[in-house]
Amino acid sequence: MNTLVGASRIAYRRRASPLHAARAPIAAAYGVAFAVSALVVENPLLLGALLIAVLAVACAAKVGRQISSALRLTVLPLVLLTVLVNVIVSRGGLTVFARLGDWGVLGQVNLTVEAVVYGLVMALRLLVAMLACLLVVCAADPDELLLAFRRISPHSALTATLATRLIGVIGEDARRLAEAQRCRPDGGARGARGKLAVVRATVSGALDRSLDVAAVLEMRGYGGRGRVPATCRALSRHDIAFAAAAAAVLGLYVFVALGGSAPFQAYPLVSLPLSGAGFAIAALTIAFALAPFLDRRGIEL
Amino acid sequence: MSNVLSFERVSYRYPTGTEDALRDVSLTVAPGEFCVVAGLSGSGKSTLLRAAAGLVPHFHGGSFSGTVTVGGLDTREHTPAAIGAVAGTLLQDPETQIVMNTVRAELALALENLGGGAAGVARGVEETSLALGIGHLLDRPTGELSGGELQRVALAAALVARPSLVLLDEPTSQLDPVAGDELIWQLRRLNQEADTAVLLVEHRLERCLAAADRVIAMADGGIVCDSDPQGFLEWAVENEPALQTPGARMLDLLGLRPPPTGVKQARATLRANGLLTGPGVSEGTPTASAKADRARSLLERAGRSSIGRLLGGGEAGDRPALTMRGVWHEIRDGPAILRGVDLQLRPGEPVVLMGRNGAGKSTLLRHGAGLLAPTRGRVERSGRVALLLQNPGDYFLHERVDAEASPAALELVGLAGFGERHPCDLSGGQRQRLALAIVLGGEGAGGAPIVLALDEPTRGMDRAAKRVLARWLSDRAADGLAVVVATHDAEFAADFATRAVLLADGRVIADGPIEEILAGGWYFTTEAARILNGAGGALRPEQGATLLRARMAGDRLAEAVRS
């Protein structure tokens, strides 16, 4: 329930930051560059640099509070689950630190240090990718994004518009339902069972809500034959700075992935050779990420 | 001249329905006509509107026969998206009427979908926002707008493409009286200046009849009256008194004709009959304490009823049921919603909270019920406060009615025989009663309430249902419960309350007997009081008629003395 309510707070809101001043497709590309970079490397040092970069960018873009709220409510539980699953199902690794015996379908379960380390690396990748996506949600105007997207794929854009709107609507429904439960004489639903009932009520209402929103979209002519006109707007210096930063970060990580300049191995034994190049790439990551924020001229709400 | 909307022998049944929602409906709307659709709840008004928008049958499915043509487009052959180019639609719930993130993008959506160029879109957005007075909202996120603001933005989005027909389903249901009147007159202006036809579904007919060219009354899915406003009111007097406006009811009680479509016409009729000489009726026939006396006398009846025992009201003796002392509610990085509110409710007191959208009514009720903690000030309760919020459906978590509330509470709200039903299968009024049963609780859970608070309980209710609710609330007050209702509906307020509290900008600006607070107002008042200019504190048609009868009798007496 808290997750649903919290989800409504993770939404775009125009703020006085260079990232919000850039056009939405470029702000989105900037965020996606970090997510993709996290998926192409496994080196914990570089993943740590990417994590620091994303968090620093969130603070510089004034969405740090939203990101940390999402981190607490949704991202961290998923990350912990990733580590746990990897530790239990991984058969790699030589350094066993616990033997849990026979677990039926899973067979003999031995916990290894390597599986824990790899689980953490996987979780770190997931964490960076999710935070980068949250950054896009908070800093890229969805209306502008959808407008750009509709020129390419109207039907996908329709689905995306519905989903975007429903996050807010369902989050608000969850808040109202939770408030109504508190009005019950016994103080309403308590514990996991009670919360589950509220979540179930919210989700079962979501279908009706999506139909309502879809009906309104259709009545506004969405999906009709009209072609969305293209707009020509010159790139601003913020657009150029963030596009360049996105290209630099992504280029750097693709180069690292292809060139093998930051090796890391989890199985059968953990191997993480630290080198000057690794630290330099980590430093460059943070520098590239934050450079566009140095120009704060003309930033206003 | 081709019609902008035509229904030819249209019948329709929803996929899960057991009866037709529309029965053999035939009607036409000419360009530039302003039509009001009237009828009790469940009469088929909203379905009629959805059929005109193409949502029936495209979106809802079901069985459909007949032909609906909108701006020359047959709804069976054209999708709602295509029909949207000629007919703008505004449905009931503003929360789901908004699909974009900012107001500007919301208004631009329809124009972009029609393939308008950037300059045309920008001009359309600017002009529509100025016309509807929402220019200051253009760059606001839609998620931060109040219900009233959302409703105006949704209306602007429906109008931005300059459709030849506008379909509106109770657009004023969430608006305060000022904003509601403004919206109706904005529609009238649009209708007159741009020749846009309007089909408006509305329960509060007194608000819109003066602007209408025609009224279509529905019952059981069929059209039972299609006439000008005057003809409709004549029909209502004979056939469906629940659809009469308060002004028409008052004149009907006096045996005066014609039934008035607005305050001006009612006053003209009264003047013509010598009942109104100056700006108002001068005689003061105080009725101020009549209802308070009734509540007191009911309380003094032999003992308290079993219902009273269940509710527990009055057990605190003369102690106030709820006291607020200097209550402030300030939002972090935001405005103050309540600013030092002092309020006291006594057991057995029926109170109405009124004020504009955003005045702080809902927040005040939430503080009363303990859902919010004041940033400054104190709230003291001598018992439990049962709060019914705006959406009754939010209270339902179970599959059966009897799993939601105790048998005693179900009996109290008249749902004793509905235990095995699913809450979603109940009608709108029954759902509200079930939600009331839930918050009132039984004798065990949480203790019996001493205050019953309701937030906008009459949204989407017809006049008959409002009267039933008002009577029920009066009975609960007579049982000793302090009843406080936040509402925009002055007619409903006059039906049950003895005291009115007017809020503005988070402050109590007036607090006193309802006749004193509402009778002399322009907006926060009833139609009867407006017609009589507040004379005698008469708020309800029956009170107004009594007042005027007294005047007639006085005149006759004076004449007899003279002769």
Interface residues (C-beta under 8 A of the other chain):
Chain A: S8 A11 Y12 R13 R14 D141 P142 D143 E144 L147 T161 T164 R165 G168 V169 E172 D173 R176 L177 E179 A180 Q181 R182 C183 R184 P185 D186 G187 A189 A197 V198 R200 A201 G205 R209 L211 D212 V213 A214 A215 V216 L217 E218 M219 R220 G221 Y222 G223 G224 R225 G226 R227 V228 P229 T231
Chain B: A53 G54 L55 F59 T79 P80 A81 A82 I83 G84 A85 T89 L91 D93 E95 T96 Q97 I98 V99 M100 N101 T102 A105 L109 A110 E112 N113 L114 G115 G116 G117 A118 V121 D139 P141 G143 A157 A161 A369 L371 R384 A386 L387 L388 L389 N391 G393 D394 Y395 F396 L397 I438 V439 L440 G441 G442 A445 G446 G447 P449
